[in-house]
């Protein structure tokens, strides 16, 4: 699977929320006191290992990753015996959303991001159990999906906002018979209208993928939190789910190895598929924007 970033083209619509060119990223800058965290840090949704269950960079898909941080406010309760819970709000930014597709792309997979500027942050939280044998965590998030004006003019109106969501379960097993410090980390994630929680990585998430279709040619398939069509249409939220994990072995204090992998699926409903596929391939190839992504290393 080859990834490619689709360019976001700005228009005269002032409400469009697009990725700018250049800039500086601060990965962590926060203060903590009395259970509160203010600033830029990993989300309350994040797993302790973020997107790196093994010896790998942040390119592993199949679950959330906040190693680059997000602007947030969160509070953590410690209940004793390793049980804790956190709740927070995360600023909506390019780091935690993918894109919104409007209308019919002139070239399959080539489209402009029509996310309107959001009016609400992501609401996130987790419940966690830390023990000598390992860790168990369940996370949940609510994510607002907003659409731009129908025809690029404010007088045309825009589709009503929708709320997507994501849930993740993570498990870490320690004290393995293979050696001291060895562990297994696995997670599973499901989302609707919040694909960034499944396709998480530290950099900019691509807005399309190149896939080999049944005609043995490469075509771009879009990744979008939601899809809508012409005047009066509603946003159709995109489903996605994924799994990832790793086994880590320590050879000595200075050397370790990992076996890691992931599997993810992006699934558009019938209305979204019809919008994406209208005119795609010129009718010569069966159009199906759903796809799977697998990784092994």
C-alpha angles and dihedrals in degrees: 000000000000120000126211131179116235114219118245112225119204121222137187091278106106095199096064113114108214136167112261128218119262126341139142126281123206109198099193133011116141146130127224132198137150092359096311127117121196125181136028116337142117112312122256083244093060126107115236090252094042108203096337112081088158140018095306138109123247094283094097111111129195098085147024126303128187103165088124090054132227131230105261151146117219142165127208128202120204110206098177132249089066095300118132140157132200134192128185151148122244125202113246108243140139087281094070106032137054113203145281122246121215126189130336119328114230088219119032107263094008110113142132121251108251099186107142118217106282123241098198136046125234112270110217142170147156144205115214140187120198117191139156090259093053144278138297123194137174119194133186135186139185116210128190116225115201130187131212125236114298099241102018092267125103092225091064094067125220138248119278116266118258132201119231127188144200135202129192134186119197131188132187122188119197136178093053119178090237093078147303114303094014115136146167121226123187135166140181126203135188125186143172117198092353108083094159088075089062100034095041123158135148096252131057109304110234117249094217142020129217111233134180107243130202091273090061093246128116118251133177118245116195128234112213136160087218143002130210135170136201134340112325096013121133130228113266109210118225121231123219136168136178148172131209139166148144144214113223124200126188113212091183139328092292105034133058138159134204139201108205140168147159143200125199136175131199114203125188120194124236097270093048091047091052091052094048095044099046104122094353115149089000088271093293097113131038107258120224118157093188114104146164130228123203130185133184130175 
